[in-house]
C-alpha cells in the first residue's frame, strides 16, 4: 500500500527496511524503499521516463521561444557591395547578430530549385492549383468586392478567374508577357493581396492568380545573378517579429515603408546604391522571413539547416510535431483546419513571436491530428 508508511527488519515490502545485521548490532544503515518494493517496476519506470521527458521537453520549448532567428537575403536586382554594406550595417545596428552570410549563384538556385521551394505556395498557386482549390477568406472576399465592384463568388461562377499559366493561355500571350502585364498593375486598384504569397490581379477582362511568378523566377535564375544572404538572430524580448518586419525591413511596397527601414533606404537611395531602377513591390530590394516558422523552413531550404539541431526546430519536435509533418507538409504552406475554417498555415503564424508561434503550431497540430 503506497499510502501507508511502515518499517520492518528484513521486510522487502516495507517503506523502510532494516537489515538483520543492523538490528543485531544496533547500528548500521536503513533502506528507504519508497515506493514499496512490491510495485510494478515497468509502471514506475514509465512514470519516471514520462516525467523526465516532459520536463526536458518543457525546457526545450522554453529555450526555443527565447531567441528569434531569421533568413534575410538581398534580391538579385539589388545585390551589390553597396547594398550589402547597407543591409549588414542596419541589421547589426539594430542589435541583430549575423550568424552567417554568403552568396548563392543563379545556377545553384536553378539546379537545386531553391527558388521554387522558397516560393512553393506561390508557384503552386500560379501553375498547379486551380482557383477552385484555393481558399479565399471572407474578409478578403469583401475587400475584393470593394475594389472591383463584383462579388468573388460571381467571378468564380462566371469562370473569370485563372492561375497564371491558364491565364496566359486564355489571353493568348506567353507567361513572360503576362508577367509584364501583371507588373504594371497597381496595388489597391487592379491587384489585391489575399494572403501571404497569394495575389489576384485584373488583367484585361479576367482575374489572374499570382501572375507575377513567371517573371519572378527568371530574375533569380538569370545567368550572372545571385542573392546575398544573412542568417540573423536576436533575443525575442529585445525586438518583436512584427517590428522586425514592419520597422526594420519595411512593408512589401517600398514606397510605403517607414523612414529608415531597409526597403525605404534602398528605395530612396537607389541611384546612389548603383541600382538600375527604383525598387517597386516586386523588386523591393530585400526579403526577410515572415515568422519564426517560415524562417526555419527557409533556412532548411537555402542553407540545409538541421531541424533537429536548430533551437526552434527542436522546440517544434518537443511540442509533439513530427519531423515528416514539418518537412513534407508544413514547409509547403498547406491549408489547415483551424478555428472553424481552412486557412494558410503561414498566414496563421505570420508576425508571431517565437513563443507564441510554438504555441500556435501545437494548437494547429492538435486541430488537424485526425486529418
VOGU-3710 file (C-alpha; in Angstrom, 3 decimals, decimal comma):
1> xxxxxxxxxx> 0,000/0,000/0,000  1,796/3,121/-1,240  -0,300/5,329/1,069  0,667/3,536/4,295  4,102/4,015/5,876  5,689/1,009/7,630  9,089/-0,374/8,514  10,425/-3,810/9,334  13,506/-5,963/9,731  14,422/-7,745/6,507
11> xxxxxxxxxx> 10,993/-6,758/5,185  11,306/-6,013/1,495  7,675/-4,882/1,312  8,126/-2,145/3,925  8,741/1,545/3,253  11,894/1,360/5,389  13,802/-1,931/5,527  16,221/-2,576/8,395  18,848/-5,230/7,592  19,304/-8,063/10,167
21> xxxxxxxxxx> 22,938/-7,062/10,820  21,852/-3,549/11,728  19,230/-4,904/14,142  21,754/-7,191/15,845  24,497/-4,603/16,245  22,193/-1,700/16,981  23,778/0,375/14,289  24,224/0,355/10,534  22,141/1,544/7,613  18,491/1,521/6,583
31> xxxxxxxxxx> 16,953/1,186/3,160  14,307/3,711/2,105  12,357/1,609/-0,352  9,531/4,008/-1,218  7,687/3,408/-3,466  7,346/-0,042/-1,949  9,233/-2,977/-3,416  6,019/-4,707/-4,467  5,195/-2,033/-7,061  5,234/-2,802/-10,793
41> xxxxxxxxxx> 8,763/-1,792/-11,936  7,605/-1,260/-15,513  4,919/1,224/-14,484  7,339/3,066/-12,209  9,955/3,275/-14,967  7,320/4,542/-17,394  6,298/7,299/-14,981  9,909/8,293/-14,368  10,644/8,462/-18,103  7,415/10,335/-18,847
51> xxxxxxxxxx> 8,042/12,896/-16,107  11,673/13,364/-17,121  10,696/13,666/-20,781  8,026/16,259/-20,036  10,496/18,317/-18,036  13,118/18,146/-20,780  10,519/18,976/-23,458  9,282/21,960/-21,445  12,854/23,249/-21,161  13,442/22,747/-24,906
61> xxxxxxxxxx> 10,220/24,571/-25,816  11,021/27,421/-23,444  14,524/27,781/-24,923  13,134/27,768/-28,472  10,889/30,704/-27,638  13,621/32,945/-26,287  15,583/33,574/-29,486  14,484/34,780/-32,913  16,379/33,515/-35,949  15,546/34,823/-39,430
71> xxxxxxxxxx> 16,697/34,384/-43,002  17,330/37,605/-44,917  18,571/37,978/-48,467  19,233/40,745/-50,960  17,334/40,087/-54,178  19,282/39,772/-57,461  18,293/43,203/-58,801  19,822/44,903/-55,741  22,720/42,614/-54,947  25,908/44,672/-54,997
81> xxxxxxxxxx> 28,573/45,646/-52,470  26,946/48,966/-51,514  23,608/47,359/-50,720  25,341/44,526/-48,873  27,117/47,057/-46,680  23,892/48,987/-46,031  21,936/45,867/-45,102  24,595/44,485/-42,767  25,064/47,835/-41,040  21,317/48,154/-40,486
91> xxxxxxxxxx> 20,997/44,630/-39,124  23,883/44,950/-36,687  22,994/48,493/-35,591  19,548/47,213/-34,560  21,160/44,640/-32,279  20,902/41,588/-34,535  23,761/39,108/-34,698  24,787/37,914/-38,147  25,449/34,195/-37,652  26,314/33,560/-41,296
101> xxxxxxxxxx> 26,277/35,280/-44,675  27,213/34,442/-48,229  26,351/34,350/-51,920  24,200/31,816/-53,739  24,578/31,966/-57,512  21,772/31,657/-60,050  22,950/28,329/-61,474  22,783/26,771/-57,991  19,373/28,353/-57,363  18,123/26,896/-60,637
111> xxxxxxxxxx> 19,737/23,453/-60,324  18,607/22,850/-56,744  15,234/24,524/-57,369  15,785/26,683/-54,313  13,533/29,482/-55,529  10,736/27,055/-56,412  10,858/25,571/-52,939  11,105/29,041/-51,393  8,070/30,239/-53,294  6,439/26,823/-53,194
121> xxxxxxxxxx> 2,943/28,022/-52,296  3,233/30,973/-54,677  4,442/28,734/-57,503  1,699/26,191/-56,820  -0,992/28,857/-56,942  0,488/30,228/-60,182  0,947/26,954/-62,040  -0,554/23,845/-60,462  -3,620/24,739/-58,404  -6,893/25,821/-59,956
131> xxxxxxxxxx> -8,855/28,760/-58,471  -11,498/26,345/-57,112  -8,781/24,704/-55,000  -7,824/27,962/-53,292  -9,222/29,267/-50,009  -10,162/32,964/-50,060  -11,146/34,194/-46,606  -14,434/36,053/-46,116  -12,645/39,305/-45,280  -10,578/39,050/-48,466
141> xxxxxxxxxx> -13,720/38,404/-50,488  -15,244/41,572/-49,056  -12,116/43,554/-49,976  -12,236/42,071/-53,489  -15,844/43,234/-53,968  -14,998/46,687/-52,625  -12,048/47,028/-55,044  -13,529/45,532/-58,210  -17,241/46,121/-57,680  -18,213/42,491/-58,132
151> xxxxxxxxxx> -18,508/39,539/-55,751  -15,752/36,920/-55,695  -18,392/34,190/-55,912  -19,752/35,809/-59,092  -16,430/35,915/-60,988  -15,761/32,335/-59,913  -19,181/31,270/-61,131  -18,614/33,048/-64,448  -15,241/31,334/-64,959  -13,256/34,583/-64,963
161> xxxxxxxxxx> -10,537/33,521/-62,521  -7,395/31,709/-63,725  -3,988/30,719/-62,404  -1,041/32,345/-64,204  -0,418/29,507/-66,619  -4,069/29,190/-67,676  -4,487/32,957/-67,695  -1,711/33,367/-70,261  -3,385/30,777/-72,482  -6,760/32,464/-72,102
171> xxxxxxxxxx> -5,284/35,815/-73,167  -3,278/34,234/-75,970  0,053/35,532/-74,664  3,241/33,999/-73,266  3,814/33,620/-69,495  6,535/36,297/-69,735  4,134/38,692/-71,438  1,573/38,023/-68,730  4,253/38,742/-66,148  4,901/42,159/-67,688
181> xxxxxxxxxx> 1,199/42,992/-67,671  0,973/41,858/-64,074  3,913/44,022/-63,026  2,063/47,059/-64,392  -0,931/46,517/-62,079  -1,432/48,971/-59,224  -1,857/47,896/-55,614  -5,235/48,870/-54,254  -6,639/49,435/-57,748  -6,059/46,442/-60,005
191> xxxxxxxxxx> -4,361/43,928/-57,722  -5,314/42,647/-54,277  -3,427/40,599/-51,705  -5,492/37,721/-50,309  -2,737/36,451/-48,038  0,952/35,614/-47,834  2,125/34,903/-51,389  -1,472/34,969/-52,636  -2,433/37,766/-55,059  -5,225/38,306/-57,533
201> xxxxxxxxxx> -4,908/40,887/-60,313  -7,251/42,038/-63,054  -5,576/41,609/-66,441  -7,752/42,805/-69,301  -11,140/41,171/-68,597  -10,052/38,261/-66,403  -8,643/37,798/-62,891  -5,274/36,082/-62,585  -3,746/34,455/-59,502  -0,040/35,146/-58,900
211> xxxxxxxxxx> 0,704/36,221/-62,445  3,995/37,705/-61,303  5,634/34,337/-60,603  6,844/33,671/-64,145  8,962/36,820/-64,242  9,965/36,442/-60,610  11,596/33,058/-61,086  13,629/34,206/-64,079  15,052/37,068/-62,017  16,633/34,553/-59,644
221> xxxxxxxxxx> 17,865/32,123/-62,299  19,171/34,505/-64,969  22,874/33,823/-65,733  25,293/36,001/-63,768  22,854/36,871/-60,970  22,899/35,824/-57,310  21,483/36,564/-53,883  23,426/37,595/-50,781  22,010/36,081/-47,611  22,264/36,724/-43,881
231> xxxxxxxxxx> 21,256/34,345/-41,130  20,491/36,603/-38,175  19,344/36,146/-34,606  18,375/38,297/-31,638  16,762/37,913/-28,188  12,987/37,715/-28,614  12,493/40,124/-25,729  14,566/42,806/-27,479  12,512/43,021/-30,697  9,171/41,535/-31,702
241> xxxxxxxxxx> 8,866/39,771/-35,041  6,253/42,326/-36,093  8,744/45,153/-35,534  11,489/43,214/-37,295  9,349/43,061/-40,425  7,367/46,266/-40,132  10,013/48,686/-38,881  13,418/47,186/-39,658  12,538/45,610/-43,019  9,516/47,609/-44,144
251> xxxxxxxxxx> 6,335/46,515/-45,971  6,195/44,865/-49,386  5,673/48,222/-51,134  8,941/50,112/-50,527  7,262/53,434/-51,372  5,124/52,981/-48,244  7,970/51,795/-45,993  8,726/53,815/-42,834  11,734/56,120/-42,854  14,961/54,341/-42,008
261> xxxxxxxxxx> 13,701/50,843/-42,815  15,793/48,743/-45,169  13,303/48,853/-48,018  12,809/52,588/-47,640  16,541/53,260/-47,748  17,070/51,096/-50,821  14,035/52,742/-52,449  15,078/56,318/-51,749  18,824/55,862/-52,347  18,609/53,521/-55,324
271> xxxxxxxxxx> 20,728/55,689/-57,622  23,473/56,224/-55,030  23,450/52,498/-54,357  24,063/51,758/-58,024  20,735/50,120/-58,891  19,470/50,191/-62,464  15,927/51,157/-61,489  13,980/52,332/-58,465  12,615/49,404/-56,438  8,922/48,502/-56,601
281> xxxxxxxxxx> 6,593/45,977/-54,991  8,154/43,032/-56,853  11,775/44,165/-56,812  11,789/45,649/-53,325  15,442/45,092/-52,529  15,449/42,582/-49,727  13,500/39,611/-48,383  13,068/38,511/-44,766  11,186/35,648/-43,128  7,577/36,394/-42,167
291> xxxxxxxxxx> 7,639/34,333/-38,958  9,949/32,136/-36,880  8,349/29,120/-38,545  8,910/30,430/-42,071  12,466/31,272/-41,069  13,081/27,628/-40,158  11,554/26,472/-43,451  13,687/28,952/-45,417  16,909/28,083/-43,611  16,168/24,402/-44,142
301> xxxxxxxxxx> 15,766/25,071/-47,862  18,506/27,601/-48,630  21,094/26,631/-46,010  20,157/22,982/-45,426  19,820/23,756/-41,713  19,229/20,730/-39,463  15,781/20,946/-37,881  16,708/18,583/-35,057  19,731/20,741/-34,129  18,047/24,121/-34,503
311> xxxxxxxxxx> 16,632/25,570/-31,215  13,279/26,478/-32,763  13,199/23,186/-34,685  13,922/21,202/-31,515  11,137/23,113/-29,760  8,668/22,155/-32,505  9,666/18,489/-32,196  9,415/18,691/-28,399  5,901/20,115/-28,852  4,906/16,819/-30,436
321> xxxxxxxxxx> 5,022/17,874/-34,090  6,626/15,052/-36,128  9,577/15,796/-38,395  7,890/14,305/-41,515  4,878/16,567/-40,983  7,171/19,605/-40,976  9,291/18,713/-43,994  6,702/17,011/-46,201  3,669/19,191/-45,492  4,013/22,256/-43,287
331> xxxxxxxxxx> 7,048/23,772/-45,022  4,923/23,994/-48,199  2,343/26,257/-46,539  -0,700/23,965/-46,703  -4,271/24,998/-45,933  -5,079/23,713/-42,441  -8,274/23,419/-40,435  -8,272/25,976/-37,641  -10,941/27,894/-35,739  -13,795/26,835/-37,965
341> xxxxxxxxxx> -12,255/27,025/-41,409  -9,358/26,269/-43,725  -6,524/28,769/-43,565  -2,987/29,198/-44,827  -0,537/27,848/-42,249  1,952/30,625/-42,971  -0,766/33,279/-42,623  -1,788/31,893/-39,234  1,797/32,201/-37,974  2,767/35,490/-39,632
351> xxxxxxxxxx> 4,478/38,051/-37,367  4,112/35,908/-34,219  6,993/35,907/-31,759  8,759/32,590/-31,260  6,974/31,508/-28,064  3,535/32,396/-29,437  4,418/30,746/-32,743  5,330/27,485/-30,999  2,106/27,560/-29,000  0,001/28,111/-32,114
361> xxxxxxxxxx> 1,840/25,404/-34,049  0,907/22,921/-31,348  -2,728/24,086/-31,407  -2,841/23,705/-35,197  -1,284/20,242/-34,994  -3,899/19,163/-32,434  -6,723/20,612/-34,561  -5,517/18,614/-37,584  -4,401/15,456/-35,800  -7,125/13,227/-37,212
371> x> -6,956/14,749/-40,717
//
